[in-house]
Amino acid sequence: MKLPLPKRRWLRWTLLALILLAAAGLLLKKRAPASAPAATPAAPSAMEFLPGDLYTVQAGELRRVLPLSGALRALNQASVKARVAGEVQQVLVREGEAVKEGQVLARIETADYQAKVDQARGSQVAAQGQLEIATQTRNNNQVLLDKGFISRNAFDTAASQYDIAKANVDSARGALEVARKALADTVVRSPITGMISARNVQPGEKVAVDGKLLDVVDLSQMELEAPVPTNDILKVQIGQEVLVAVEGLPQKVVGRVVRINPATQSGSRSIMVYVRVDNPTGLLRAGMFADAGLTLEKKDRVLAVPGTAIQVEDGNAYVYAIENNVLARRPVVTGLQGRNADGGAVEIASGLAEGALVVKANLGILRAGTPVRILQNGAPPAVAPAAQPQGH
């Protein structure tokens, strides 16, 4: 029996569709195993850290400090001013030169002052001559009075002339000393040993009395003036040690509190504290900015870790340590909080031994027992080559 033409065409297309579906299913089945590994990435087998993420526990010095900051200034400094008016003849030093106490720094024109000395000396000689005459007259009158040849009033007049002449001599002597001192003051000398920090006058300029000529600073001892909040001032005592870090110097220098201002600064709630710093090598300069730490408490040879390594749970402190390349959670007992050579740190009274390796940063809750791999210099771990199929 023959089927009609439309039914035969429908049957043909149905068979063709079934064949295509079967072929597609077979193709997908063959490709599935090869693409499966790419779809599911492998989980890492270990936690990876850089060396900078870890901290080795070592015994050292730990300080509890009060931070200070301010500018350094020379303890001894002098502003050299003109003691007499006149024209500057010489300025013998420049900024940065070292000078000794008493060294000549400048000279002022002396002609006027030398003339005043000569005039005062002449006045003294004249007064001295008048005194000698008055002395002789008084002595003669004394003899005449004793013999009754003159009256008492005549003698008293001669005695008064003597007193006046003597006073004139004293006055002339004083005027001569003043003139000599003014002449000596035309030579300007350094009042202290130090260095010239400013030169405010040039040869040929005219200066008035008290005109500023030069500034001299003694850098052998420096002083840091720093404000301390009033709520911390009771912690500060005379003689406390201060570590001073100065911009440009690799090493910190040691100073001590020498004075505490008795009053608060106007417009602020702070009190000035003065820290003395020795400067035998002269590396420190006036005006340098410094950050300092006033030592309130100090311990030597204590174990400490960065404060970021400490985590607390239910009031109990712990750190994550790496032991035999495995992450371990170690409870610790903490002590003094302060600063060591590496920055902010917390004392570990118990729970860790010297040389222990701990995770420096707070990474939250980690799983103890996880294997750990330390990447050197930030390089990624080596990837093992894929296995080659057999028979090729």
ROVEX-473657 format. One record per residue (C-alpha): x negated, y, z negated; residue number from 1; residue in one letter. Coordinates in steps of 0.05 Angstrom, whole numbers, m for minus. Each point is the difference from the previous one (the first is absolute). Layout:
BEGIN
<r x="X" y="Y" z="Z" resi="NUM" resn="A"/>
...
***
This chain:
BEGIN
<r x="0" y="0" z="0" resi="1" resn="M"/>
<r x="m30" y="67" z="20" resi="2" resn="K"/>
<r x="4" y="61" z="m46" resi="3" resn="L"/>
<r x="24" y="65" z="28" resi="4" resn="P"/>
<r x="m54" y="49" z="21" resi="5" resn="L"/>
<r x="11" y="50" z="m58" resi="6" resn="P"/>
<r x="m7" y="m54" z="m53" resi="7" resn="K"/>
<r x="m64" y="m27" z="32" resi="8" resn="R"/>
<r x="m32" y="69" z="m2" resi="9" resn="R"/>
<r x="20" y="9" z="m73" resi="10" resn="W"/>
<r x="m31" y="m68" z="m19" resi="11" resn="L"/>
<r x="m64" y="17" z="37" resi="12" resn="R"/>
<r x="m9" y="67" z="m37" resi="13" resn="W"/>
<r x="15" y="m33" z="m67" resi="14" resn="T"/>
<r x="m54" y="m53" z="10" resi="15" resn="L"/>
<r x="m50" y="53" z="21" resi="16" resn="L"/>
<r x="14" y="41" z="m63" resi="17" resn="A"/>
<r x="m10" y="m61" z="m44" resi="18" resn="L"/>
<r x="m67" y="m16" z="33" resi="19" resn="I"/>
<r x="m24" y="71" z="m11" resi="20" resn="L"/>
<r x="20" y="0" z="m73" resi="21" resn="L"/>
<r x="m36" y="m65" z="m12" resi="22" resn="A"/>
<r x="m63" y="25" z="33" resi="23" resn="A"/>
<r x="1" y="65" z="m42" resi="24" resn="A"/>
<r x="8" y="m39" z="m64" resi="25" resn="G"/>
<r x="m59" y="m45" z="17" resi="26" resn="L"/>
<r x="m44" y="60" z="16" resi="27" resn="L"/>
<r x="17" y="35" z="m66" resi="28" resn="L"/>
<r x="m15" y="m64" z="m39" resi="29" resn="K"/>
<r x="m70" y="m4" z="30" resi="30" resn="K"/>
<r x="m17" y="73" z="m14" resi="31" resn="R"/>
<r x="26" y="3" z="m73" resi="32" resn="A"/>
<r x="m61" y="m32" z="m35" resi="33" resn="P"/>
<r x="m50" y="46" z="34" resi="34" resn="A"/>
<r x="36" y="64" z="m19" resi="35" resn="S"/>
<r x="18" y="m19" z="m72" resi="36" resn="A"/>
<r x="m67" y="18" z="m33" resi="37" resn="P"/>
<r x="0" y="71" z="29" resi="38" resn="A"/>
<r x="69" y="14" z="m28" resi="39" resn="A"/>
<r x="m20" y="m17" z="m73" resi="40" resn="T"/>
<r x="m64" y="34" z="m25" resi="41" resn="P"/>
<r x="m42" y="m38" z="m51" resi="42" resn="A"/>
<r x="3" y="26" z="m71" resi="43" resn="A"/>
<r x="m67" y="25" z="m27" resi="44" resn="P"/>
<r x="m34" y="m50" z="m46" resi="45" resn="S"/>
<r x="m37" y="51" z="m45" resi="46" resn="A"/>
<r x="3" y="72" z="m25" resi="47" resn="M"/>
<r x="m52" y="44" z="32" resi="48" resn="E"/>
<r x="m37" y="57" z="m36" resi="49" resn="F"/>
<r x="m54" y="49" z="20" resi="50" resn="L"/>
<r x="m59" y="9" z="m47" resi="51" resn="P"/>
<r x="25" y="70" z="m16" resi="52" resn="G"/>
<r x="66" y="m30" z="m26" resi="53" resn="D"/>
<r x="m37" y="m37" z="m56" resi="54" resn="L"/>
<r x="m38" y="23" z="m62" resi="55" resn="Y"/>
<r x="m55" y="m36" z="m37" resi="56" resn="T"/>
<r x="6" y="8" z="m76" resi="57" resn="V"/>
<r x="m64" y="26" z="m31" resi="58" resn="Q"/>
<r x="m20" y="25" z="m69" resi="59" resn="A"/>
<r x="m15" y="74" z="m3" resi="60" resn="G"/>
<r x="15" y="67" z="m32" resi="61" resn="E"/>
<r x="73" y="22" z="m6" resi="62" resn="L"/>
<r x="22" y="71" z="m20" resi="63" resn="R"/>
<r x="66" y="31" z="m17" resi="64" resn="R"/>
<r x="m6" y="69" z="29" resi="65" resn="V"/>
<r x="36" y="66" z="4" resi="66" resn="L"/>
<r x="m8" y="30" z="70" resi="67" resn="P"/>
<r x="m29" y="70" z="5" resi="68" resn="L"/>
<r x="m18" y="44" z="59" resi="69" resn="S"/>
<r x="m30" y="68" z="9" resi="70" resn="G"/>
<r x="m59" y="39" z="27" resi="71" resn="A"/>
<r x="m71" y="0" z="m26" resi="72" resn="L"/>
<r x="m34" y="63" z="m23" resi="73" resn="R"/>
<r x="m69" y="15" z="m27" resi="74" resn="A"/>
<r x="m3" y="3" z="m76" resi="75" resn="L"/>
<r x="m49" y="58" z="2" resi="76" resn="N"/>
<r x="7" y="54" z="52" resi="77" resn="Q"/>
<r x="m17" y="73" z="3" resi="78" resn="A"/>
<r x="22" y="59" z="42" resi="79" resn="S"/>
<r x="m61" y="46" z="10" resi="80" resn="V"/>
<r x="21" y="73" z="2" resi="81" resn="K"/>
<r x="m37" y="66" z="9" resi="82" resn="A"/>
<r x="m16" y="34" z="m66" resi="83" resn="R"/>
<r x="m19" y="65" z="35" resi="84" resn="V"/>
<r x="26" y="34" z="62" resi="85" resn="A"/>
<r x="m43" y="10" z="61" resi="86" resn="G"/>
<r x="m22" y="m26" z="68" resi="87" resn="E"/>
<r x="m19" y="m74" z="4" resi="88" resn="V"/>
<r x="m71" y="m6" z="26" resi="89" resn="Q"/>
<r x="m9" y="m76" z="0" resi="90" resn="Q"/>
<r x="41" y="m63" z="m9" resi="91" resn="V"/>
<r x="m49" y="m57" z="m9" resi="92" resn="L"/>
<r x="46" y="m61" z="0" resi="93" resn="V"/>
<r x="56" y="m30" z="41" resi="94" resn="R"/>
<r x="56" y="m49" z="m12" resi="95" resn="E"/>
<r x="m22" y="m70" z="m19" resi="96" resn="G"/>
<r x="m69" y="20" z="m27" resi="97" resn="E"/>
<r x="m21" y="m25" z="m68" resi="98" resn="A"/>
<r x="m21" y="54" z="m50" resi="99" resn="V"/>
<r x="m30" y="1" z="m69" resi="100" resn="K"/>
<r x="22" y="41" z="m60" resi="101" resn="E"/>
<r x="m34" y="68" z="4" resi="102" resn="G"/>
<r x="m17" y="m6" z="74" resi="103" resn="Q"/>
<r x="4" y="65" z="40" resi="104" resn="V"/>
<r x="61" y="m2" z="46" resi="105" resn="L"/>
<r x="5" y="71" z="26" resi="106" resn="A"/>
<r x="m29" y="70" z="m7" resi="107" resn="R"/>
<r x="35" y="68" z="0" resi="108" resn="I"/>
<r x="m32" y="68" z="19" resi="109" resn="E"/>
<r x="m42" y="25" z="m59" resi="110" resn="T"/>
<r x="m18" y="72" z="19" resi="111" resn="A"/>
<r x="57" y="33" z="m39" resi="112" resn="D"/>
<r x="m11" y="m43" z="m61" resi="113" resn="Y"/>
<r x="m75" y="10" z="0" resi="114" resn="Q"/>
<r x="11" y="75" z="1" resi="115" resn="A"/>
<r x="47" y="m6" z="m60" resi="116" resn="K"/>
<r x="m53" y="m39" z="m37" resi="117" resn="V"/>
<r x="m52" y="54" z="14" resi="118" resn="D"/>
<r x="48" y="54" z="m22" resi="119" resn="Q"/>
<r x="17" y="m37" z="m64" resi="120" resn="A"/>
<r x="m73" y="m11" z="m15" resi="121" resn="R"/>
<r x="m14" y="75" z="9" resi="122" resn="G"/>
<r x="57" y="17" z="m47" resi="123" resn="S"/>
<r x="m28" y="m47" z="m51" resi="124" resn="Q"/>
<r x="m69" y="31" z="4" resi="125" resn="V"/>
<r x="30" y="70" z="m9" resi="126" resn="A"/>
<r x="41" y="m22" z="m59" resi="127" resn="A"/>
<r x="m60" y="m33" z="m31" resi="128" resn="Q"/>
<r x="m38" y="66" z="6" resi="129" resn="G"/>
<r x="57" y="38" z="m32" resi="130" resn="Q"/>
<r x="0" y="m51" z="m56" resi="131" resn="L"/>
<r x="m74" y="9" z="m13" resi="132" resn="E"/>
<r x="9" y="76" z="m5" resi="133" resn="I"/>
<r x="60" y="m7" z="m46" resi="134" resn="A"/>
<r x="m39" y="m50" z="m43" resi="135" resn="T"/>
<r x="m58" y="48" z="m8" resi="136" resn="Q"/>
<r x="46" y="58" z="m16" resi="137" resn="T"/>
<r x="37" y="m40" z="m53" resi="138" resn="R"/>
<r x="m64" y="m23" z="m32" resi="139" resn="N"/>
<r x="m27" y="71" z="m4" resi="140" resn="N"/>
<r x="64" y="26" z="m28" resi="141" resn="N"/>
<r x="m1" y="m54" z="m53" resi="142" resn="Q"/>
<r x="m68" y="26" z="m24" resi="143" resn="V"/>
<r x="24" y="72" z="0" resi="144" resn="L"/>
<r x="62" y="m20" z="m38" resi="145" resn="L"/>
<r x="m40" y="m35" z="m53" resi="146" resn="D"/>
<r x="m42" y="64" z="m10" resi="147" resn="K"/>
<r x="62" y="43" z="m1" resi="148" resn="G"/>
<r x="m18" y="39" z="62" resi="149" resn="F"/>
<r x="67" y="m16" z="37" resi="150" resn="I"/>
<r x="70" y="m12" z="m22" resi="151" resn="S"/>
<r x="37" y="m65" z="m1" resi="152" resn="R"/>
<r x="44" y="23" z="58" resi="153" resn="N"/>
<r x="m60" y="12" z="44" resi="154" resn="A"/>
<r x="m26" y="m70" z="m14" resi="155" resn="F"/>
<r x="68" y="m32" z="13" resi="156" resn="D"/>
<r x="2" y="35" z="68" resi="157" resn="T"/>
<r x="m68" y="m30" z="18" resi="158" resn="A"/>
<r x="23" y="m69" z="m25" resi="159" resn="A"/>
<r x="63" y="4" z="43" resi="160" resn="S"/>
<r x="m42" y="17" z="61" resi="161" resn="Q"/>
<r x="m41" y="m62" z="m14" resi="162" resn="Y"/>
<r x="62" y="m44" z="m5" resi="163" resn="D"/>
<r x="26" y="28" z="66" resi="164" resn="I"/>
<r x="m66" y="m12" z="35" resi="165" resn="A"/>
<r x="m3" y="m72" z="m27" resi="166" resn="K"/>
<r x="71" y="m13" z="25" resi="167" resn="A"/>
<r x="m19" y="28" z="68" resi="168" resn="N"/>
<r x="m58" y="m49" z="3" resi="169" resn="V"/>
<r x="46" y="m59" z="m17" resi="170" resn="D"/>
<r x="50" y="23" z="52" resi="171" resn="S"/>
<r x="m55" y="7" z="53" resi="172" resn="A"/>
<r x="m26" y="m68" z="m17" resi="173" resn="R"/>
<r x="69" y="m30" z="8" resi="174" resn="G"/>
<r x="10" y="35" z="67" resi="175" resn="A"/>
<r x="m66" y="m27" z="24" resi="176" resn="L"/>
<r x="20" y="m71" z="m19" resi="177" resn="E"/>
<r x="67" y="8" z="38" resi="178" resn="V"/>
<r x="m37" y="25" z="61" resi="179" resn="A"/>
<r x="m50" y="m57" z="m3" resi="180" resn="R"/>
<r x="56" y="m51" z="m6" resi="181" resn="K"/>
<r x="36" y="29" z="60" resi="182" resn="A"/>
<r x="m65" y="m4" z="39" resi="183" resn="L"/>
<r x="m9" y="m72" z="m21" resi="184" resn="A"/>
<r x="72" y="m16" z="20" resi="185" resn="D"/>
<r x="m16" y="18" z="72" resi="186" resn="T"/>
<r x="m33" y="m69" z="2" resi="187" resn="V"/>
<r x="57" y="m52" z="m1" resi="188" resn="V"/>
<r x="m18" y="m66" z="m32" resi="189" resn="R"/>
<r x="37" y="m67" z="m6" resi="190" resn="S"/>
<r x="33" y="m10" z="m68" resi="191" resn="P"/>
<r x="0" y="m76" z="6" resi="192" resn="I"/>
<r x="m34" y="m57" z="37" resi="193" resn="T"/>
<r x="42" y="m25" z="57" resi="194" resn="G"/>
<r x="17" y="11" z="73" resi="195" resn="M"/>
<r x="25" y="61" z="38" resi="196" resn="I"/>
<r x="73" y="m13" z="19" resi="197" resn="S"/>
<r x="17" y="69" z="29" resi="198" resn="A"/>
<r x="m38" y="61" z="26" resi="199" resn="R"/>
<r x="44" y="61" z="1" resi="200" resn="N"/>
<r x="m49" y="55" z="19" resi="201" resn="V"/>
<r x="m52" y="15" z="54" resi="202" resn="Q"/>
<r x="m62" y="45" z="0" resi="203" resn="P"/>
<r x="18" y="72" z="14" resi="204" resn="G"/>
<r x="69" y="m2" z="m32" resi="205" resn="E"/>
<r x="16" y="46" z="m58" resi="206" resn="K"/>
<r x="28" y="m31" z="m62" resi="207" resn="V"/>
<r x="35" y="29" z="m61" resi="208" resn="A"/>
<r x="m9" y="m20" z="m72" resi="209" resn="V"/>
<r x="31" y="m69" z="m10" resi="210" resn="D"/>
<r x="0" y="m12" z="75" resi="211" resn="G"/>
<r x="m2" y="m75" z="14" resi="212" resn="K"/>
<r x="m65" y="m22" z="31" resi="213" resn="L"/>
<r x="m7" y="m76" z="m5" resi="214" resn="L"/>
<r x="31" y="m62" z="m32" resi="215" resn="D"/>
<r x="m44" y="m53" z="m33" resi="216" resn="V"/>
<r x="26" y="m69" z="m21" resi="217" resn="V"/>
<r x="m34" y="m53" z="m43" resi="218" resn="D"/>
<r x="20" y="m68" z="29" resi="219" resn="L"/>
<r x="m35" y="m43" z="m53" resi="220" resn="S"/>
<r x="66" y="m6" z="m37" resi="221" resn="Q"/>
<r x="69" y="2" z="32" resi="222" resn="M"/>
<r x="69" y="6" z="m30" resi="223" resn="E"/>
<r x="66" y="m28" z="25" resi="224" resn="L"/>
<r x="61" y="40" z="m20" resi="225" resn="E"/>
<r x="63" y="m43" z="6" resi="226" resn="A"/>
<r x="72" y="8" z="m23" resi="227" resn="P"/>
<r x="31" y="m54" z="m44" resi="228" resn="V"/>
<r x="75" y="m4" z="m10" resi="229" resn="P"/>
<r x="22" y="18" z="m71" resi="230" resn="T"/>
<r x="30" y="m69" z="m11" resi="231" resn="N"/>
<r x="m69" y="m32" z="11" resi="232" resn="D"/>
<r x="m44" y="51" z="m36" resi="233" resn="I"/>
<r x="4" y="m37" z="m66" resi="234" resn="L"/>
<r x="m37" y="m58" z="33" resi="235" resn="K"/>
<r x="m60" y="45" z="17" resi="236" resn="V"/>
<r x="m56" y="7" z="m51" resi="237" resn="Q"/>
<r x="m67" y="37" z="0" resi="238" resn="I"/>
<r x="m55" y="m47" z="22" resi="239" resn="G"/>
<r x="43" y="m48" z="42" resi="240" resn="Q"/>
<r x="m35" y="m28" z="61" resi="241" resn="E"/>
<r x="23" y="22" z="69" resi="242" resn="V"/>
<r x="m19" y="m32" z="67" resi="243" resn="L"/>
<r x="m2" y="54" z="53" resi="244" resn="V"/>
<r x="5" y="m16" z="75" resi="245" resn="A"/>
<r x="m23" y="57" z="43" resi="246" resn="V"/>
<r x="14" y="7" z="75" resi="247" resn="E"/>
<r x="m62" y="m19" z="39" resi="248" resn="G"/>
<r x="m35" y="m39" z="m56" resi="249" resn="L"/>
<r x="m1" y="m76" z="4" resi="250" resn="P"/>
<r x="m9" y="m9" z="m75" resi="251" resn="Q"/>
<r x="44" y="24" z="m57" resi="252" resn="K"/>
<r x="m33" y="44" z="m52" resi="253" resn="V"/>
<r x="12" y="m3" z="m75" resi="254" resn="V"/>
<r x="24" y="60" z="m40" resi="255" resn="G"/>
<r x="30" y="14" z="m68" resi="256" resn="R"/>
<r x="55" y="44" z="m27" resi="257" resn="V"/>
<r x="m33" y="59" z="m35" resi="258" resn="V"/>
<r x="58" y="49" z="m10" resi="259" resn="R"/>
<r x="75" y="1" z="0" resi="260" resn="I"/>
<r x="37" y="66" z="10" resi="261" resn="N"/>
<r x="45" y="16" z="m60" resi="262" resn="P"/>
<r x="56" y="29" z="43" resi="263" resn="A"/>
<r x="41" y="m22" z="60" resi="264" resn="T"/>
<r x="m9" y="33" z="67" resi="265" resn="Q"/>
<r x="49" y="54" z="18" resi="266" resn="S"/>
<r x="53" y="m25" z="48" resi="267" resn="G"/>
<r x="m15" y="m73" z="m12" resi="268" resn="S"/>
<r x="6" y="m53" z="m53" resi="269" resn="R"/>
<r x="m73" y="m20" z="0" resi="270" resn="S"/>
<r x="m62" y="12" z="m42" resi="271" resn="I"/>
<r x="m69" y="9" z="29" resi="272" resn="M"/>
<r x="m53" y="m52" z="m18" resi="273" resn="V"/>
<r x="m74" y="13" z="13" resi="274" resn="Y"/>
<r x="m46" y="m57" z="19" resi="275" resn="V"/>
<r x="m76" y="8" z="m2" resi="276" resn="R"/>
<r x="m39" y="m36" z="55" resi="277" resn="V"/>
<r x="m76" y="m3" z="3" resi="278" resn="D"/>
<r x="m30" y="14" z="68" resi="279" resn="N"/>
<r x="m75" y="m12" z="m5" resi="280" resn="P"/>
<r x="m9" y="m16" z="74" resi="281" resn="T"/>
<r x="40" y="61" z="23" resi="282" resn="G"/>
<r x="47" y="m40" z="45" resi="283" resn="L"/>
<r x="62" y="32" z="m28" resi="284" resn="L"/>
<r x="19" y="69" z="23" resi="285" resn="R"/>
<r x="46" y="53" z="m28" resi="286" resn="A"/>
<r x="69" y="m3" z="31" resi="287" resn="G"/>
<r x="m1" y="m74" z="17" resi="288" resn="M"/>
<r x="67" y="m34" z="m11" resi="289" resn="F"/>
<r x="m1" y="m60" z="m47" resi="290" resn="A"/>
<r x="48" y="m55" z="m21" resi="291" resn="D"/>
<r x="m14" y="m26" z="m69" resi="292" resn="A"/>
<r x="24" y="m54" z="m48" resi="293" resn="G"/>
<r x="m1" y="16" z="m74" resi="294" resn="L"/>
<r x="m14" y="m66" z="m36" resi="295" resn="T"/>
<r x="52" y="m11" z="m54" resi="296" resn="L"/>
<r x="m20" y="m73" z="m12" resi="297" resn="E"/>
<r x="m56" y="m44" z="28" resi="298" resn="K"/>
<r x="m15" y="m75" z="m1" resi="299" resn="K"/>
<r x="m61" y="m35" z="26" resi="300" resn="D"/>
<r x="m5" y="m70" z="31" resi="301" resn="R"/>
<r x="74" y="m12" z="7" resi="302" resn="V"/>
<r x="36" y="m37" z="56" resi="303" resn="L"/>
<r x="48" y="42" z="41" resi="304" resn="A"/>
<r x="41" y="m4" z="63" resi="305" resn="V"/>
<r x="34" y="54" z="42" resi="306" resn="P"/>
<r x="66" y="22" z="m29" resi="307" resn="G"/>
<r x="35" y="m20" z="65" resi="308" resn="T"/>
<r x="m19" y="m73" z="m12" resi="309" resn="A"/>
<r x="41" y="m3" z="m64" resi="310" resn="I"/>
<r x="72" y="m24" z="5" resi="311" resn="Q"/>
<r x="50" y="m5" z="m56" resi="312" resn="V"/>
<r x="59" y="m47" z="m9" resi="313" resn="E"/>
<r x="43" y="m1" z="m63" resi="314" resn="D"/>
<r x="m53" y="41" z="m35" resi="315" resn="G"/>
<r x="m56" y="m48" z="16" resi="316" resn="N"/>
<r x="m58" y="21" z="44" resi="317" resn="A"/>
<r x="m31" y="m45" z="53" resi="318" resn="Y"/>
<r x="m45" y="2" z="61" resi="319" resn="V"/>
<r x="m8" y="m43" z="62" resi="320" resn="Y"/>
<r x="m68" y="m33" z="3" resi="321" resn="A"/>
<r x="m32" y="m42" z="54" resi="322" resn="I"/>
<r x="m30" y="m64" z="m27" resi="323" resn="E"/>
<r x="m29" y="m53" z="47" resi="324" resn="N"/>
<r x="33" y="35" z="59" resi="325" resn="N"/>
<r x="68" y="m7" z="m33" resi="326" resn="V"/>
<r x="45" y="55" z="m27" resi="327" resn="L"/>
<r x="10" y="m4" z="m75" resi="328" resn="A"/>
<r x="42" y="42" z="m48" resi="329" resn="R"/>
<r x="m38" y="17" z="m63" resi="330" resn="R"/>
<r x="32" y="34" z="m62" resi="331" resn="P"/>
<r x="m46" y="52" z="m31" resi="332" resn="V"/>
<r x="m4" y="44" z="m62" resi="333" resn="V"/>
<r x="m16" y="72" z="18" resi="334" resn="T"/>
<r x="m35" y="53" z="m41" resi="335" resn="G"/>
<r x="m28" y="69" z="14" resi="336" resn="L"/>
<r x="25" y="36" z="62" resi="337" resn="Q"/>
<r x="m50" y="47" z="31" resi="338" resn="G"/>
<r x="m53" y="5" z="55" resi="339" resn="R"/>
<r x="m62" y="m41" z="17" resi="340" resn="N"/>
<r x="m50" y="7" z="56" resi="341" resn="A"/>
<r x="53" y="m22" z="51" resi="342" resn="D"/>
<r x="55" y="47" z="m22" resi="343" resn="G"/>
<r x="63" y="m11" z="m41" resi="344" resn="G"/>
<r x="m5" y="m65" z="m39" resi="345" resn="A"/>
<r x="32" y="m40" z="m57" resi="346" resn="V"/>
<r x="m38" y="m40" z="m52" resi="347" resn="E"/>
<r x="12" y="m75" z="1" resi="348" resn="I"/>
<r x="m6" y="m23" z="m72" resi="349" resn="A"/>
<r x="13" y="m73" z="17" resi="350" resn="S"/>
<r x="25" y="m43" z="57" resi="351" resn="G"/>
<r x="m57" y="10" z="50" resi="352" resn="L"/>
<r x="m75" y="m15" z="1" resi="353" resn="A"/>
<r x="m54" y="42" z="31" resi="354" resn="E"/>
<r x="m7" y="m15" z="74" resi="355" resn="G"/>
<r x="74" y="m16" z="9" resi="356" resn="A"/>
<r x="29" y="20" z="68" resi="357" resn="L"/>
<r x="68" y="35" z="m5" resi="358" resn="V"/>
<r x="48" y="30" z="50" resi="359" resn="V"/>
<r x="m10" y="75" z="m5" resi="360" resn="K"/>
<r x="68" y="25" z="26" resi="361" resn="A"/>
<r x="69" y="m14" z="m27" resi="362" resn="N"/>
<r x="31" y="m43" z="54" resi="363" resn="L"/>
<r x="61" y="m19" z="m39" resi="364" resn="G"/>
<r x="16" y="m71" z="m22" resi="365" resn="I"/>
<r x="m46" y="m51" z="34" resi="366" resn="L"/>
<r x="3" y="m76" z="0" resi="367" resn="R"/>
<r x="m53" y="m30" z="m45" resi="368" resn="A"/>
<r x="m36" y="m59" z="31" resi="369" resn="G"/>
<r x="0" y="29" z="70" resi="370" resn="T"/>
<r x="m65" y="m12" z="38" resi="371" resn="P"/>
<r x="m40" y="64" z="12" resi="372" resn="V"/>
<r x="m46" y="18" z="57" resi="373" resn="R"/>
<r x="m46" y="62" z="m4" resi="374" resn="I"/>
<r x="m12" y="33" z="67" resi="375" resn="L"/>
<r x="m70" y="27" z="8" resi="376" resn="Q"/>
<r x="m6" y="71" z="27" resi="377" resn="N"/>
<r x="74" y="m1" z="20" resi="378" resn="G"/>
<r x="m11" y="m53" z="55" resi="379" resn="A"/>
<r x="60" y="m46" z="14" resi="380" resn="P"/>
<r x="m9" y="m74" z="m15" resi="381" resn="P"/>
<r x="m27" y="m44" z="55" resi="382" resn="A"/>
<r x="53" y="m37" z="40" resi="383" resn="V"/>
<r x="m14" y="m74" z="14" resi="384" resn="A"/>
<r x="2" y="m17" z="75" resi="385" resn="P"/>
<r x="60" y="m39" z="24" resi="386" resn="A"/>
<r x="m10" y="m76" z="9" resi="387" resn="A"/>
<r x="m10" y="m22" z="71" resi="388" resn="Q"/>
<r x="46" y="m57" z="26" resi="389" resn="P"/>
<r x="m34" y="m68" z="8" resi="390" resn="Q"/>
<r x="m20" y="m24" z="69" resi="391" resn="G"/>
<r x="m20" y="68" z="29" resi="392" resn="H"/>
***
